Amino acid sequence: MPDIWPGVFYITKKHFELCIFHSSNMQNNYKTFDPLIFFSVTAIVFLLVIASLTNLPLVSAAMAQLRLWVVAEFGWLFVVSVTGFSVFSLYLALSKYGDIKLGTTETQPAFGSASWFAMLFSAGMGIGLVFYGVAEPILHFSQPPDATPLSKSAARDALALSVFHWGIHAWGIYALMGLALAYFHHRRGEPLAIRSTLQPLLGRHTHRSPGKCIDILAVLATLFGLATSLGLGASQINAGLNRLFHIEVSATTQFTIIACITFCATLSLVSGLNHGIRRLSELNMLLALSLFLFIFLLGPTGFLLSSIPDSFGAYLNVLLSRSFYTDALGSSSWLNSWTLFYWAWWISWAPFVGTFIARISAGRTIREFVLGVMFVPSCTGLLWFAVFGGSALHSELFSAGGIVEEVNANSATAIFALLEQYPFATASSFLTMALIAIFFITSSDSGSFVVDMLTSGGNPTPPLWQRVFWAVSEGLLAAVLLMLGGISALQAGAISTGLPFCLVLIAICFSLLRSLRTEEAQMTSAPDARPDIR
């Protein structure tokens, strides 16, 4: 098998040379795919696949070492920059720039607020919240960073830390990426591509090879970030099938699940944004609401009502201290395993979620966009953790318990272990698996749609064949990462692409602020003119 490598590298080199030639001569039109981006990403993904098939232990060990190196050397950068992204986004929303519309003065939102929220939430964190809604609070409860394990103070901190990881910091990253893309695309008429957000810095190189290298990085970050979520979803569906039908928890079962869901996602993707993705996102929100009300009404309702404001207060307490906590003395590995992984994961998702919500957000003001993206999903996440995590913690502190042992053995079983303590456990478990499967489909849909646009030079309506190609590629990458080492390899993939894109996001902050200041100056000198605005 090693004899194939010279041929593989030769073919890849020739593809890359052809891509550069065609890219440099290609007009910035929407009718053809971008060969430099498309073939470069395809080559990297399939080289990883081939390497995994030829020497799985070596690739697995290399990814594990890469993750440790990134976290050890650049953990401080993740902590400082992610907090900075949230502060910067809020500054733009609350400043004089907040009234600027993402489009022309005549542009109206294409989707109502309810549909808009359902789509961005399903694309953003659907599978992750279902996976970690019970598991993360329980893990923080049994293995807290500061408090005594299994104590009431650990339980309170567990909910606060969970909300911290899934709240304003995460959505501040998405708000920044989405706002920059929406502004440069809907208002400035640039292609819906990550490179467009750096136009004030890159100038004439924006749509040439230097700018397209940014898009290559964005596509890779999207693929690895999405593969992490798809792998988590497959693991959790497998855990549910095991509890209901005693189907073996194994890599083979999870590969089969990925294949089936990827097929369904491809069918949905073919039907387009307004039909497949939109309708599935709305169905997802109804299923999530049904499961939420089921736990809330049949569970310890009084305790949950008390835990919501209590969790909010605890979250505010940890917000400032944890926002800048870098564990400089290296006293524990908790930060590396949790906060730094999450920050890198959210950053790796930024091109995907940012591009998708920018695509569906024309006609909204900067203030409406930022406040909606940052606070509505964050509040929903707080309620989700307070109800699901709170119910599990109540069981451990005051009732039957047993969830800690389940989660420590296999975190994918967490939500099913909770449901078994309620009436109609079989029906609710079926509902949960359906919810995970549809979140799986909408995440794959949205991710494929974004990758299609980026590999089509920013085309907002990419060709059908590319949608199918990338949907299948995402499923393949998720399967490979699971094969490399399960959830640990999924995390390593997300973190490794999160680091370089963190630097891109920092550059985007400067680029967006420069463009807004330039527009303000032009509008002040000529109030009736709208230079460069489509």
Secondary structure in CASP SS format (residue, H / E / C, confidence):
PFRMAT SS
TARGET T0000
AUTHOR 0000-0000-0000
METHOD secondary structure of the structure
MODEL  1
M C 1.00
P C 1.00
D C 1.00
I H 1.00
W H 1.00
P H 1.00
G H 1.00
V H 1.00
F H 1.00
Y H 1.00
I H 1.00
T H 1.00
K H 1.00
K H 1.00
H H 1.00
F H 1.00
E H 1.00
L H 1.00
C H 1.00
I H 1.00
F H 1.00
H H 1.00
S H 1.00
S H 1.00
N H 1.00
M C 1.00
Q C 1.00
N C 1.00
N C 1.00
Y C 1.00
K C 1.00
T C 1.00
F C 1.00
D C 1.00
P H 1.00
L H 1.00
I H 1.00
F H 1.00
F H 1.00
S H 1.00
V H 1.00
T H 1.00
A H 1.00
I H 1.00
V H 1.00
F H 1.00
L H 1.00
L H 1.00
V H 1.00
I H 1.00
A H 1.00
S H 1.00
L H 1.00
T H 1.00
N C 1.00
L H 1.00
P H 1.00
L H 1.00
V H 1.00
S H 1.00
A H 1.00
A H 1.00
M H 1.00
A H 1.00
Q H 1.00
L H 1.00
R H 1.00
L H 1.00
W H 1.00
V H 1.00
V H 1.00
A H 1.00
E H 1.00
F H 1.00
G H 1.00
W H 1.00
L H 1.00
F H 1.00
V H 1.00
V H 1.00
S H 1.00
V H 1.00
T H 1.00
G H 1.00
F H 1.00
S H 1.00
V H 1.00
F H 1.00
S H 1.00
L H 1.00
Y H 1.00
L H 1.00
A H 1.00
L H 1.00
S C 1.00
K H 1.00
Y H 1.00
G H 1.00
D H 1.00
I C 1.00
K E 1.00
L C 1.00
G C 1.00
T C 1.00
T C 1.00
E C 1.00
T C 1.00
Q C 1.00
P C 1.00
A C 1.00
F C 1.00
G C 1.00
S H 1.00
A H 1.00
S H 1.00
W H 1.00
F H 1.00
A H 1.00
M H 1.00
L H 1.00
F H 1.00
S H 1.00
A H 1.00
G H 1.00
M H 1.00
G H 1.00
I H 1.00
G H 1.00
L H 1.00
V H 1.00
F H 1.00
Y H 1.00
G H 1.00
V H 1.00
A H 1.00
E H 1.00
P H 1.00
I H 1.00
L H 1.00
H H 1.00
F H 1.00
S H 1.00
Q C 1.00
P C 1.00
P C 1.00
D C 1.00
A C 1.00
T C 1.00
P C 1.00
L C 1.00
S C 1.00
K H 1.00
S H 1.00
A H 1.00
A H 1.00
R H 1.00
D H 1.00
A H 1.00
L H 1.00
A H 1.00
L H 1.00
S H 1.00
V H 1.00
F H 1.00
H H 1.00
W H 1.00
G C 1.00
I H 1.00
H H 1.00
A H 1.00
W H 1.00
G H 1.00
I H 1.00
Y H 1.00
A H 1.00
L H 1.00
M H 1.00
G H 1.00
L H 1.00
A H 1.00
L H 1.00
A H 1.00
Y H 1.00
F H 1.00
H H 1.00
H H 1.00
R H 1.00
R C 1.00
G C 1.00
E C 1.00
P C 1.00
L C 1.00
A C 1.00
I H 1.00
R H 1.00
S H 1.00
T H 1.00
L H 1.00
Q H 1.00
P H 1.00
L H 1.00
L H 1.00
G H 1.00
R H 1.00
H H 1.00
T C 1.00
H C 1.00
R C 1.00
S H 1.00
P H 1.00
G H 1.00
K H 1.00
C H 1.00
I H 1.00
D H 1.00
I H 1.00
L H 1.00
A H 1.00
V H 1.00
L H 1.00
A H 1.00
T H 1.00
L H 1.00
F H 1.00
G H 1.00
L H 1.00
A H 1.00
T H 1.00
S H 1.00
L H 1.00
G H 1.00
L H 1.00
G H 1.00
A H 1.00
S H 1.00
Q H 1.00
I H 1.00
N H 1.00
A H 1.00
G H 1.00
L H 1.00
N H 1.00
R H 1.00
L H 1.00
F H 1.00
H C 1.00
I C 1.00
E C 1.00
V C 1.00
S C 1.00
A H 1.00
T H 1.00
T H 1.00
Q H 1.00
F H 1.00
T H 1.00
I H 1.00
I H 1.00
A H 1.00
C H 1.00
I H 1.00
T H 1.00
F H 1.00
C H 1.00
A H 1.00
T H 1.00
L H 1.00
S H 1.00
L H 1.00
V H 1.00
S C 1.00
G C 1.00
L H 1.00
N H 1.00
H H 1.00
G H 1.00
I H 1.00
R H 1.00
R H 1.00
L H 1.00
S H 1.00
E H 1.00
L H 1.00
N H 1.00
M H 1.00
L H 1.00
L H 1.00
A H 1.00
L H 1.00
S H 1.00
L H 1.00
F H 1.00
L H 1.00
F H 1.00
I H 1.00
F H 1.00
L H 1.00
L H 1.00
G C 1.00
P C 1.00
T H 1.00
G H 1.00
F H 1.00
L H 1.00
L H 1.00
S H 1.00
S H 1.00
I H 1.00
P H 1.00
D H 1.00
S H 1.00
F H 1.00
G H 1.00
A H 1.00
Y H 1.00
L H 1.00
N H 1.00
V H 1.00
L H 1.00
L H 1.00
S H 1.00
R H 1.00
S H 1.00
F C 1.00
Y C 1.00
T C 1.00
D C 1.00
A C 1.00
L C 1.00
G C 1.00
S C 1.00
S C 1.00
S C 1.00
W H 1.00
L H 1.00
N H 1.00
S H 1.00
W C 1.00
T H 1.00
L H 1.00
F H 1.00
Y H 1.00
W H 1.00
A H 1.00
W H 1.00
W H 1.00
I H 1.00
S H 1.00
W H 1.00
A H 1.00
P H 1.00
F H 1.00
V H 1.00
G H 1.00
T H 1.00
F H 1.00
I H 1.00
A H 1.00
R H 1.00
I C 1.00
S C 1.00
A C 1.00
G C 1.00
R C 1.00
T E 1.00
I H 1.00
R H 1.00
E H 1.00
F H 1.00
V H 1.00
L H 1.00
G H 1.00
V H 1.00
M H 1.00
F H 1.00
V H 1.00
P H 1.00
S H 1.00
C H 1.00
T H 1.00
G H 1.00
L H 1.00
L H 1.00
W H 1.00
F H 1.00
A H 1.00
V H 1.00
F H 1.00
G H 1.00
G H 1.00
S H 1.00
A H 1.00
L H 1.00
H H 1.00
S H 1.00
E H 1.00
L H 1.00
F H 1.00
S C 1.00
A C 1.00
G C 1.00
G C 1.00
I H 1.00
V H 1.00
E H 1.00
E H 1.00
V H 1.00
N H 1.00
A H 1.00
N C 1.00
S H 1.00
A H 1.00
T H 1.00
A H 1.00
I H 1.00
F H 1.00
A H 1.00
L H 1.00
L H 1.00
E C 1.00
Q C 1.00
Y C 1.00
P C 1.00
F C 1.00
A H 1.00
T H 1.00
A H 1.00
S H 1.00
S H 1.00
F H 1.00
L H 1.00
T H 1.00
M H 1.00
A H 1.00
L H 1.00
I H 1.00
A H 1.00
I H 1.00
F H 1.00
F H 1.00
I H 1.00
T H 1.00
S H 1.00
S H 1.00
D H 1.00
S H 1.00
G H 1.00
S H 1.00
F H 1.00
V H 1.00
V H 1.00
D H 1.00
M H 1.00
L H 1.00
T C 1.00
S C 1.00
G C 1.00
G C 1.00
N C 1.00
P C 1.00
T C 1.00
P C 1.00
P C 1.00
L H 1.00
W H 1.00
Q H 1.00
R H 1.00
V H 1.00
F H 1.00
W H 1.00
A H 1.00
V H 1.00
S H 1.00
E H 1.00
G H 1.00
L H 1.00
L H 1.00
A H 1.00
A H 1.00
V H 1.00
L H 1.00
L H 1.00
M H 1.00
L H 1.00
G H 1.00
G H 1.00
I H 1.00
S H 1.00
A H 1.00
L H 1.00
Q H 1.00
A H 1.00
G H 1.00
A H 1.00
I H 1.00
S H 1.00
T H 1.00
G H 1.00
L H 1.00
P H 1.00
F H 1.00
C H 1.00
L H 1.00
V H 1.00
L H 1.00
I H 1.00
A H 1.00
I H 1.00
C H 1.00
F H 1.00
S H 1.00
L H 1.00
L H 1.00
R H 1.00
S H 1.00
L H 1.00
R H 1.00
T H 1.00
E H 1.00
E H 1.00
A H 1.00
Q H 1.00
M H 1.00
T H 1.00
S H 1.00
A C 1.00
P C 1.00
D C 1.00
A C 1.00
R C 1.00
P C 1.00
D C 1.00
I C 1.00
R C 1.00
END
